[in-house]
């Protein structure tokens, strides 16, 4: 079984209908040859596997709407925000190179 076949089998086993990997981002996101919404309309469970930036601005994110249960959780947390609230993502547990070279 080749790498692609194994990945497709694994994705189906995990319930993933469509997997977007690193090499797809050129056509899907940056070159706009394929609209991500077209993929979303024909596939229920999409998995993004990339460390690349997702699109060139926030309009790409606006294409997605959280399911109701997730939106309710977001709203609950967001109610606690003040004008001085900031968000910070520190990536430490999954990036060996980052841990090695960054104190």
C-alpha positions as a Markdown table, in Angstrom:
| # | Residue | x | y | z |
|---|---|---|---|---|
| 1 | Unk | 0.0 | 0.0 | 0.0 |
| 2 | Unk | 1.5 | 3.4 | -1.0 |
| 3 | Unk | 1.6 | 6.5 | 1.1 |
| 4 | Unk | -1.5 | 8.1 | -0.6 |
| 5 | Unk | -3.5 | 5.0 | -0.2 |
| 6 | Unk | -2.5 | 4.6 | 3.4 |
| 7 | Unk | -3.4 | 8.2 | 4.1 |
| 8 | Unk | -6.8 | 7.9 | 2.4 |
| 9 | Unk | -7.5 | 4.7 | 4.3 |
| 10 | Unk | -6.5 | 6.4 | 7.6 |
| 11 | Unk | -8.6 | 9.4 | 6.8 |
| 12 | Unk | -11.7 | 7.4 | 6.0 |
| 13 | Unk | -11.2 | 5.3 | 9.2 |
| 14 | Unk | -11.1 | 8.5 | 11.2 |
| 15 | Unk | -14.2 | 10.0 | 9.4 |
| 16 | Unk | -12.3 | 12.5 | 7.3 |
| 17 | Unk | -13.9 | 13.0 | 3.9 |
| 18 | Unk | -11.3 | 15.4 | 2.5 |
| 19 | Unk | -7.8 | 16.1 | 3.7 |
| 20 | Unk | -6.1 | 19.4 | 2.6 |
| 21 | Unk | -2.3 | 19.0 | 2.9 |
| 22 | Unk | 0.6 | 21.3 | 2.5 |
| 23 | Unk | 0.9 | 20.9 | -1.3 |
| 24 | Unk | -2.8 | 21.7 | -1.8 |
| 25 | Unk | -2.5 | 25.2 | -0.4 |
| 26 | Unk | -1.2 | 26.8 | -3.6 |
| 27 | Unk | -4.2 | 25.9 | -5.6 |
| 28 | Unk | -6.8 | 26.1 | -2.8 |
| 29 | Unk | -5.8 | 29.2 | -1.0 |
| 30 | Unk | -3.3 | 31.3 | -2.7 |
| 31 | Unk | -4.0 | 30.8 | -6.4 |
| 32 | Unk | -7.8 | 30.5 | -5.9 |
| 33 | Unk | -8.0 | 27.8 | -8.5 |
| 34 | Unk | -10.4 | 25.9 | -6.3 |
| 35 | Unk | -12.8 | 27.5 | -3.8 |
| 36 | Unk | -12.7 | 26.0 | -0.3 |
| 37 | Unk | -16.4 | 26.5 | -0.1 |
| 38 | Unk | -17.0 | 24.1 | -3.0 |
| 39 | Unk | -15.0 | 21.5 | -1.1 |
| 40 | Unk | -16.9 | 22.2 | 2.1 |
| 41 | Unk | -20.3 | 21.8 | 0.2 |
| 42 | Unk | -19.4 | 18.3 | -1.0 |
| 43 | Unk | -17.5 | 17.0 | 2.0 |
| 44 | Unk | -18.8 | 16.9 | 5.6 |
| 45 | Unk | -15.5 | 16.4 | 7.5 |
| 46 | Unk | -12.5 | 18.3 | 6.2 |
| 47 | Unk | -9.1 | 18.1 | 7.8 |
| 48 | Unk | -6.4 | 20.8 | 7.3 |
| 49 | Unk | -2.9 | 19.4 | 7.7 |
| 50 | Unk | -0.5 | 22.4 | 7.3 |
| 51 | Unk | 1.7 | 24.8 | 9.1 |
| 52 | Unk | 1.2 | 27.4 | 6.4 |
| 53 | Unk | -0.8 | 30.6 | 6.9 |
| 54 | Unk | -4.5 | 30.0 | 6.0 |
| 55 | Unk | -5.2 | 32.6 | 3.3 |
| 56 | Unk | -4.0 | 36.1 | 2.9 |
| 57 | Unk | -6.5 | 37.9 | 5.2 |
| 58 | Unk | -9.4 | 37.4 | 7.5 |
| 59 | Unk | -11.8 | 36.9 | 4.7 |
| 60 | Unk | -10.7 | 33.3 | 4.4 |
| 61 | Unk | -11.7 | 32.6 | 8.0 |
| 62 | Unk | -15.1 | 34.3 | 7.5 |
| 63 | Unk | -16.0 | 31.5 | 5.1 |
| 64 | Unk | -16.4 | 29.2 | 8.1 |
| 65 | Unk | -19.1 | 29.2 | 10.8 |
| 66 | Unk | -18.7 | 27.2 | 14.0 |
| 67 | Unk | -21.3 | 24.6 | 14.8 |
| 68 | Unk | -23.8 | 25.8 | 17.4 |
| 69 | Unk | -22.2 | 24.0 | 20.4 |
| 70 | Unk | -18.8 | 25.5 | 19.6 |
| 71 | Unk | -20.3 | 29.0 | 19.0 |
| 72 | Unk | -22.0 | 28.9 | 22.4 |
| 73 | Unk | -18.7 | 28.1 | 24.0 |
| 74 | Unk | -17.0 | 30.9 | 22.1 |
| 75 | Unk | -19.7 | 33.3 | 23.1 |
| 76 | Unk | -19.4 | 32.3 | 26.8 |
| 77 | Unk | -15.7 | 32.9 | 26.8 |
| 78 | Unk | -15.9 | 36.1 | 24.8 |
| 79 | Unk | -18.4 | 37.6 | 27.3 |
| 80 | Unk | -15.4 | 37.7 | 29.8 |
| 81 | Unk | -13.3 | 39.8 | 27.5 |
| 82 | Unk | -12.6 | 43.5 | 28.3 |
| 83 | Unk | -11.1 | 46.2 | 26.1 |
| 84 | Unk | -7.7 | 45.3 | 27.5 |
| 85 | Unk | -8.0 | 41.5 | 26.7 |
| 86 | Unk | -5.4 | 40.2 | 24.3 |
| 87 | Unk | -4.9 | 36.8 | 22.8 |
| 88 | Unk | -1.5 | 35.0 | 22.8 |
| 89 | Unk | -0.6 | 31.6 | 21.3 |
| 90 | Unk | 2.6 | 30.1 | 22.6 |
| 91 | Unk | 3.6 | 27.0 | 20.7 |
| 92 | Unk | 5.8 | 24.9 | 22.8 |
| 93 | Unk | 4.8 | 21.2 | 23.0 |
| 94 | Unk | 4.7 | 20.1 | 19.4 |
| 95 | Unk | 7.6 | 22.0 | 17.8 |
| 96 | Unk | 11.0 | 20.5 | 18.6 |
| 97 | Unk | 13.0 | 23.2 | 16.7 |
| 98 | Unk | 11.1 | 26.0 | 18.4 |
| 99 | Unk | 11.9 | 24.5 | 21.8 |
| 100 | Unk | 15.5 | 23.9 | 20.9 |
| 101 | Unk | 16.2 | 27.4 | 19.7 |
| 102 | Unk | 13.8 | 29.6 | 21.7 |
| 103 | Unk | 14.1 | 30.2 | 25.4 |
